[in-house]
Amino acid sequence: MTGWFPTSPCGPECLPVAAPDAGVVRLGRVVRTTLRLAALAGAVAAGAILAPAAPVLGLRRLERAQAIWCGMLLAAAGVRVVVTGPRPAPGSLVVANHVSWLDVLALNQLVPVRMLAKAELRTWPLIGPMAARAGTVFLDRDRLRALPDAVAAVTGALGAGGCVGVFPEGTTRCGRDLARFRPAAFQAALDAGAPVVPVALSYADADGGPDAAPAFVGDDTLVASLVRVAAARGTVLTVRVLPVQAPVRDDDGPRARGRRDAARRAAAAITGALPAPADDPRPRPAVHPVPVPTAAVGALVPLAGVEVDRVA
């Protein structure tokens, strides 16, 4: 572990509080959750089956297929995506705040991006190989010495005209505020002469209020998060594409100055675009415990590579 390793203050206390349901409402929630989990499993399986054909599709068709597949996953999860702003140009460093695993799908639906991701993702069954095939740049966050190689890989991808997606906070938060943006990835934009495109991601519930249910924080497991997202009603993910920023290279000053300035400007833009935290004394909207049939959850367990408490 290094001092660079990012940590998040968010945990279970940030997530909505469970509440009991009436019988009919509970039944509807169980049915909705089960159908969405089944749809998610089907979409992931379809992607895994078709992935070996990727090399013969050609770049344009592959990028289109990737965007369609990510849209299918979001729709299967019951998440409606609203995009404001222009599509990032080729060769852009796309930087966003990080709340959920849904963020990656939303960015790839917006524009095909190679993600900078934690190295642990490579070991996840099915998801790891698919991420590697998509050109993900993996970073071992426990080894500070691995950082220059990751930055060089991002620089190369940008220089080749590809978009690279980065979550500069380095970890997920519940969406109520932003962590300091780590500047390392912005060095790649400076070295490649690439534009930086800040993207603000925010989640709302069916009533339009801030929604922490999609947050993937603390010791949350992927399956628990999948069930919580599938159980939610009317989740809306707003993707705000903000004005392009051109990193300013200062050849006469310290090398770190340019990337730190770029990180601060991107963080300020995203902070200004996110909905203000609601100073609301009322309790957070409840996410109700859902007894999901074993078959529906079991179909997702091998894909997530984690254990889950099964409900018969």
N, C-alpha and C positions, 0 to 999 in steps of 0.2 A: 504494500500500500504506500502511496506517495502523498505528499501534501497537495499535489495537483488534483488528486481524485475528487471529483465533484460530489457533494452530498446534498440531499434535499431535506428540508424540515417537515415535509408533508408526510402524512401517514393516515391510519384509519380514521383519526379524528376529523380529517378533512372530507371524508366521504359522507354521503347522505345517511341519515339514521333510519334503520328499518322500523316499519310500523305494521300492525296487523291489518289484514284485509277482510272485507265481507266475502261471503262464499262465492257469489257470482263474479265479483271483481277478481277474486283470487283465481278462479277457474279461467277467466279470460287471460289473466297474466301468465298463467302456466302454459296455456295453448300458444300465446304469442311468443313466449320465450322458447318453447320447444320447436316451433316452426322456424324461428330465426336461427337457432343453433343448427338445425338440420340444413337450412339453406347455406349457412356459413361453411359447414363441413362439405357440402356438395361443391361450393365454389372453390374451396381450397383444393379438394381432390381433383377438380377439373383442371386447375392450374398446374398441379403436379403431373397430371397425365399429359398435358399439352406442352409442358416445359421442354422436353427433349427435342421438340420440333423447332425451338427458337432459332437455332443457327441457320435454318433454311428459309426463314421468313423475310430476311432483309431488315435493315435498320428501321425504316419507316413503318413497315407492318408490325414489327416487334414492338415498337414504341406505342403504336395504336392499340395493339392487343394488351399491352401492360396497363394502359390507361383504362381500357374497358374492364379488365379483370379487377382492378382496384375499385372501380365504380360498382361492380357486381358485389364485392365484399362489403362495401359500405352500405349498399342497398339491402343486402341480406341481413346486416346487423341492425337495420331499422334507422339508419342515420341519413338524414337529408343534408346535402352539402350545398351551401350558398357561396358563390364566388363573386368578389368585387375586385375590379382592377384588371390590368392586362396580363396576358400570359407571359412569363419570363422568357427572355430571348435566349437562344442557344449560347452556351458558354458562360452562363450566369452562376454565381454562388448564391443559392437560395437558402436564406437563414430564417428560422422560425422559432417561436417559443414552443416548449414541449410539454404536453399534457398527457397524451395517451398513445397507445400503439396505433390508434386510428389516424394520428397525424401523418404517419408515413404513407398510408393509403391515400389520404387527401392530397398530399404533395405530388404523388405519382399520378393521380388522376388529373391534376392541374397541368403538369409537364413531366415527361420522363426524367427522373433524376437518379444519379448514383448517390446512395446515402453514405455518409460517414457514420459508422455504427460501432458499438462496443464489440470486442472480440468474442465475448461469450455467445453472441447471437449465432456465430458460425457453428457452434456445437448443437444447436437446437435441431431435433429431428425434423426433416422435411423443410422447415422454414430456413434453416441455415444454408443448405445447398441451394435453395431457390434464391436466397439473398446473394450468395456468392456468384451464381449464374447471372444475376442482374447487375454485376459489377460493383457491388458494395465494397467500400474501403473499410477494412476492419482495423480498429485501434485497441490495443491492449492498454487499458487505462491504469493498470498497475505498474507499467513500465514507462517511465518518463522518456527513456532513451528511444522508445518506439515512435515518439511523436514526430520527429523530423521526417521519417519515412512516410508516415501517413500524410503529412502536409505535402510532401513531394508527389505522392500519388494523386492527391486532390488537384495540385497544380497541373499535373500532366493531363488529367481528365478535362479540366477547364480549358487548357491550351488546345486540346483536340476538338473543342466545340461542344462538349457535353455539359449539361447542367449537373451540379453537385448539390445535394441537400444536406444541411447541417443544422443540428440543434445546439447552439453555442452554450446553452446552460449546462450541457453535459449530463443532465438527468431530468426526470419528469417532476413537475409540480402540479398542484391542484387547479391552477388557472387563476388564482386570486391575485398573484403578483409574479414578477419576474426575478430570477436570480441574475447575478452578474454574468455577462457574456464572456466566455473564455476567448481570448483573442487569437489563439493559434491558427484556426482555420482561415481567418481573415488574411494571414500571411500568404496563403495560397492565391487569394484574389489579387494581392499586390504583385506577387511574382509572375502571375499569368496575365496581368493587366485586365482582369475580368471584372465586370460589374457585380455589385452586391444588390440582391433583391430581398428586402425584408418582407416577411409574410407573418401576419398576426392571425393566430388560430384561437377561436373562442367557441365554447359550447353553451347551448341554451336548451332549456326544457320545453315541453309543449306549451307552457304559458309564457314563454319568452324570457324567463328569468335565468340567471347563471346556473349552470348544471355541472356539479362535480362528479356525477356518476361515471362518466367516461374516464376519469383520471386513473392512471395506472401508477400508484405511488406506494412507498413503504414496502412492506412484505407481501403486498398483493400478488396473487398468482395469476397467470394468464387466463386460466380457466375461470377463476372467480370473476375476473374482469369481463370476460366474454359473457358470462351469465348475467352480470349486472347490466351491461350494455344492451343485451338482447331483451332484458325485462323492462327496460325504460320505454316510456311512451313519448314519441314525438321528438327525439333528440335532433337538434339542428346544429351542424358544424359550419360556422362562418369562416371563410378563408379570405382574408383581406390582403391583396397584393399591393404593396406600397411603392411609392416612387423609387426608381433605381438610384443607388448611391455609387459614386465612383471613388474607390479608395485612393487616397492621396499618398504617393510614395515620397518620403523625405530622405533623399540620398545623403543629405548633409547632417542629419540627426541620428539618434539611436535607431537601430532597425526595428525595435519594438514599438516605437512611437506611432508609426503608421497603422499597424494592426490594432493597437489599443484604441486609437481614435476611431477606426472603422467599426470596431466592436461597440464602442460607446454610442456612436451615431445610429447604428442598427437597433440597439437595445432601446434607445430613446424613441425611435420611430415606432417600434412595435408597442412599447408602453403607451404611447399617445393614441394608438389605434384601437387598443383593447377597451372593452366596456369597463367603466369605473366599477370598482368593487362595491357591492351593495351593502350599505350600512343598515341592514335590516334586522331588527331584533327577533323577527319570527324565526322558528326553527327551519332548517333546510328541508327541501322537499324529500319525502321519504322514498327510499328504495326498498321494496318489500321482499322478504325472503321467498324464494320460489323453489318448490320441490320439482326439479326437472327430472323426467324419466331417465333411467340409466342409459338407455340406448342413445339418446340425444347427446348427453355429455360424453359418453364413451367414444363416440365417433370423433370427438375433438381432442381427447386426451393424447393419443399418439401423435397428433399434429403439434401439440403444445409442448410435449416432453415434460409434463409435470403431473404430480399426483392430485387426485381430487376425491373429496368425500362424496360417495355416490348415494343417491336417494332412490330407493326402489319404487 
